């Protein structure tokens, strides 16, 4: 059946309007293949009606022999029609030995972003079509993973934060595109690698999708419909998830007590949304491990590696993502406190030893009154440390547990000790109840902890 060219163009026009391309300056990604050349030709015919300013981005990947001819063709095409053309040549010596497809994609998108930014263009238009959509959908289905991936190729999506990718050709199949090119005599170039079954996409294209189309000629439309429904549903869920996340968020962390009150279904949704907001993609097994960890009432503290840099942690009433601790503490490190001198700690905090009647305290200062000014040492905790109390010694490990001090903070805690071994103060956690009351007949000293 012969393609109705006018109907094709009217559908493209309406789709471009629906995607809000009218009265815009756009960058069209052109490869000289049939898909992008049909889109370019169609948009040129509709440009006056749309009042759209077309710019073209082309990349010479240097991956096949005919690339020189293709580059020459697109340059002459744009010159003859006075279309702004931006070309990038990806030199062969820059090609990686492995994963060249992924590398080529990154090169393309980096170049597109550069052109968009330098020319104040907001929209990137690509020629992905219905068959591309079905192929990507099936590839995602075969590979497995997050259900969001089944959205496959979206008609509109954010690109590099500041721009949008628009795909008006998803409503057409490959045959319609070929028929349009043939009837209008549009010149294009075929990529020889598209014939090879070495690639999964090509195997689906050559052997699976034709069978599905034979089963139901509406197969591509159904895939597009399902992906659009999925996108709408996921966006609706995301809106509710964002409201819930906002209620349980504490700056960069999440409130554990509120999170675990959610149903198992919403716990998973909120966790996945939180990871998405943080820009982290993890495996399904890791999601399951995190959920199991958070619902293990016997472990108030735990953590799971997400990748080489980040970990997910739960510490009492706090949970979230953080950079793995790369700081190692020297348990033997210690500093003797000198009279009338401050010793600086992290984050602007400091500790000092002074005569009690010579020190002017500031609001927020924490103090410990002592009898002498010798052998006071500050250090990190060591195995077996105990805090001196009036009723006897109390294990510091138990103090940390009782006060729900996170493991990371325990490692960073500073202890004020006498003769290195007798602990009188765990800064910011607990101090001895043996602090003296100043007596007029004696000279007393004071340990002062100042946070800022």
N, C-alpha and C positions, 0 to 999 in steps of 0.2 A: 504493500500500500504506500502510495506516494505521500511524502511529508507535506503538510500544509504550511508553507513558509510564513505566511501572514499570521497564522495562528501561533506558530512558534515564537515569532517576534512579539506578538501581543502578550503572550504568557511571560516572556522575558521582561517586557516593559512593566507589566504589573508586578512581577516579582521584585524588580529593582525599586519600584515605588514603595512596595511593602517593606523593603529593607532600608528605606529612607535614604536612597542614593541620589534622589533628585536634588538639583541645585548644589551639588557637592564637587569638591576636588578630590579625585581618587587616584590611587596607584594600582594599576592592573599588572598582576604577575603573569608574564607571558613566557612560554617555553618554546614556542613555534610548533607545538603539537596541535592536533586537531581540536582539542578541548579549548585551549586558551585562544587559538586563532578564531574559532567560532564565536567565543564570548567577545573578543575584541571587535570582530566585524559587526556583530549584533549591536554592541554598545555604540560603535561609531555611527551606525544607521539611526540609532535612537537618541544620540547625544543632544540634538537640538530640542527634541521633545522633553528630554530629561533635564536639559540645561546642566549637563555634567561636564566637568573638565577632566579629560583622560590623560594620565601620565603612565608610562610603561617602565617596568623594571625587568631586566633580562640578565640571566647569568649564564656565562659560557663555562660549563663545568669541566671542559677538556676531558670528557669521559668517552667520547666516541669520535671517529674520524670526520663525520660530517658536521662537527660543531663549528668549524670555520665557515662552512657554507651557510649554516643556520644563522650565525652571527651577522654575516654579510647581508642575508635576506632581511632580518628584522631591522637592521640599520637603514637599509634602503626603503623599506616599508614605512618606517616612521618619518624619514626625511621627506618622502614624497607627499606625506599627509600633514607635515608640520606638527608631529606629535612629540612632546618631550620624552626622550628615551634615556634611561640610566642603565649602564652596562657594567657588570663586574666579571672579571676574568679570574677564575680559580685555577691557578697554575698547577701543573702536574706535580711539581716537587712539593706542593703543599698537601697532596692527597695522602691520607693515612693508609697503612697497609691493611688494617681491618676496620670493620664498621664504617665503610665509606658512605653508605646511604644515610646513616645518622649524622655523619660529619657534613655531608652535602646539605642536609636539611638545616643544620645549624648555620652553615655559611649563608644559605638563602635568607633565613630569617634575620640574621645579623645585618645583612645588606638591605633588606626591606626596611628594617627599623631605621637604619642610617638615612635612607632616602626619605622616608616619612618625616623624620625629625628635621632634616636639613631643608625640606621644601614645604614645611607646614601643612602636611597632608594627614588627615585623620583616618581615612579608610583605605584598607588594603583589600582588593577584590581578587579572588582566585576562581579557577574554573572547575572545581570539584563538581562531579555530577552524580546522578543516582546510582550508577554502577560502582563508583568509588565508595559511596555511602554503604552499599550492601557488602562490598568486599571488606571494608574496615569493620563493619558490624560483626561479620562472621569471624574475622581475625581476632577481634576482642573476645568473642564468645569462645573460640577455641583456646585462646591463651588463658582465660580466666582472670579473676581479680575483682576490683571494685565495680559495683553496678553502675557507677557514674561513667565508667569507660564505655558502656554500651550506648551512650549518647552518640558515639562514633563521631561523625563530622557534623558540627552544628552550623546552622545557617548564618548565625552571627555569634561571635565570641570576642572577648577582650584579647588584645594582642600586646604583649610587653607593657601592660598597665595603662599606657596612654593612648592606645589605638584600637581599632576594631578590624577584624577580618570578616568580610562579607562574602557569602557563597550563593549567588543567585541561580546557579545551574543545577542544583540538587534536584529540581523538579523534572529534569530531562534525563533520558537514558542514552547510552553510548550510540545506539543505532540512530536515534533522532539527531544526534550531533553530527554523525557521519553523513546522514542524508541531507542535512542543512548545508554542510560544507560542499557536498557534491552538486546540489542544485544551484548554489550560488558561485561555484567555481573557486572556492576559497583554497588558497595554497597553504599547505602545512607539511610538516615533516614527521615521519614515524620513528619512534625510538625502537631500535632493533631488539633491545633487551626485553621489551614487552612480550616478545614471542617465546621467551625462554621459560621453562617450567622449573628452573632452579630457585625461583622465588615463590614463597607461599601465596602472595597476592596474585601472581600470574596463574598458579595452579587453581585457585578459587575462580578466577576469571574465566579460565579455559574449560574447566571440567565441572565445577559445582554450580555456579550461578546459572549457566545455560539450562541445567536440569531443573532448577527451581523456577526459572522463568517458564519452562515448558509445563510444569505443574500448575502454575498460575501466572498468566501474563501480567497481573497486577502486583507481582512480588516486590518490585522496587518501590512502588507507591506505598505498599504496606510497611516496608522497612522504614521509609521516611516518616510515615504516620506514627509508627511505634516509637521511633527515636524522638519525635516531637512531643508525644505524650509523656515519655519518660522525662524529657527535659522540663516540661511544665510541672510534673509531679515532684521532681527533685527540687525545683526552685521553690515550690510551695512548702515542702518539708524544710528546706534551708531557711526560709523566713522564720518559721516557728522555732527551729533549732537556734538561730541567732538570738532570738528573744530569750530563750531558756539559758543559753550560754552567758548572756549578759547578766542574768540574775545570779549565776553561780561564779562569775569571774571575780578574781581579786587581782587587779592589775594584770600581771603576766601569768598568774596561776589560777587554778580552779579550786573552789571549796569542796573538799571531799565529802563532808557531811550532807551537803545539798545534792551532790552528784549521785550518791548511793541511794538516795530516796526516790530517784527516778526508776521507772520500770526498766527491765533488761533491754527492751527494744529501744527506748530512748537513750539509755546509757551508750549503746553502740552508735546510734546516730550522732549524739553529742560528741563522743570521742572522735569519730571520723571527721566531723565538721571542725572540731578544734585542731586536729592534725592538718586539715586542709587550709585553715586560716593561717597556721604556722608555716605553711609551704612544705610540709613533709609528706612524702609518700612511703608507706611501709607495707609489709606483707600482711596477708590475712592472718597468718599464724601469730604475728606480733600483736595484732589487734586482739585476738583471742587471749593471748598471754597477759596483756594489759588489763583486760576486763576481769580475768580470773584473779589477777593480783589485787585489783581494787575491791573485789568482793570476798577476799580472804580475811575474815575478821580476826584471825589469829596473828596476822602480821601487820602491825601499825606502820611499819616502814619497809619499803622494798623499792627496787628499781629494775628497769629493763633497758638494755641497749637498743637504740633505734638504728643507729649507724655509727660510723667512726667518730662522729663529733657530738651527737646528741643522745640523751637518755630520757626515758619517762620515769618519773619518780612519784612515790607516795610517802609522805611523812606526816603522820597523824592527820590533822585536818587540812593539809595542803597537798596538792598534786599538780603535775604539769610537766612541761618539757624544759630541760635545761642543758647547757653545755656540760659535757663530762668534766669532772674535776681533774685538772692536770697538775694541781699543786701537791707536792709531796712535803709532808711535815717531818722535820728532824726532831725526833722525840728527845734527843740529847741536847737540843738547843736551849740555852737559858741565859737570862740577863739579870745581873745583880742591880737592884735599885739603889741609887746613890742619893744621899740627903740633899734636898732642895734642887732636885733635877727631875725633869719629865723624861719618861721613856715613851717614844711614839709607837703606836700600834697601827693597824690597818684602818682605812676609812676615816682618818683624822682623829681617831681616839688616842688617848694617852693615859698613862698611869704614873704617879709620882709619890715620893716620900718626903714629908715636910714636918717641921716642928708645928705643933698644933696651934700655938699662939702667933705664928708668923705666916699662916696661910689664909688668904681670903677666898672663901668658897664662893662658887657661882651656882645659880639655880640649875638643878639637874645633876650636880656632882654627887657621886656615891662615895662613902668614906668607911674606913675601918680604923679605929683608934688602937694603937699598939704601944708597948712599953719601951721599946728600944729601936735603934735605927741601923742595926747590923744584920747581915745575912738574910735580907729579904730578896727573894729571887722570883722572877716571873718566867714561866715555861708552859709548854703544852702538857696535856695529861699523859700519864704513863700507866701501864697495866698495874692494877692493885691499888691505885690512888684512893685515899679516903679523906673526907673533910672532917676536921676537928670540930666537935660539938660538945656542949656541956654534958650531954648524956653519954658521950663516947664518940667513936669515929663512925662516919656514915660513908658507905661505898659511893664513889662518884658515879660509877656506872648506874647504880640504882637511882641516884638523884636525877640523872639525865632521863632515865626511863619514866620516873614519876612525873617529871616536869615536861615530858614529851618533847625533848630537845632533839631535832633532826640529826641524823648521823653526820651529815656534812658539817653542821655547826659544832658537833661534839669534837670533831677533829681540829677545828679552828679555835676552840675555846682556850683561853689563857687562865692559868692558875697562879695565884699569889701564894708563895710558900716560904716557910722559915727553914733555913738550912737545907733547902731544896726538897726535903721530904715531907715536912709537916704542912699540909694544905689548909689555908685559912679562908680562901676566897676563890670561887669560880666566877670570874667576871661575867656579868649579865645573866647569871643563873642563881647562885646562892652563895652566902658567906657565913662564916662561923657566928655563933651566938655568944662567943667569948669576947666580943669587942668591949674594951674597957670604958668606964665612965671617967672622964678627966677629973683628976684630984689636984687641988691647988698646991699641995706640998711636993708634987713630983713633976718632972718634965715628961710630957707625953708627946708622942709622934702620931702622925696621921697618914694613912694611905689614901690617896685621892684618885678616883677613876672618873675621868672627864671624857664624855663622848664626842664633844666638838667645842 
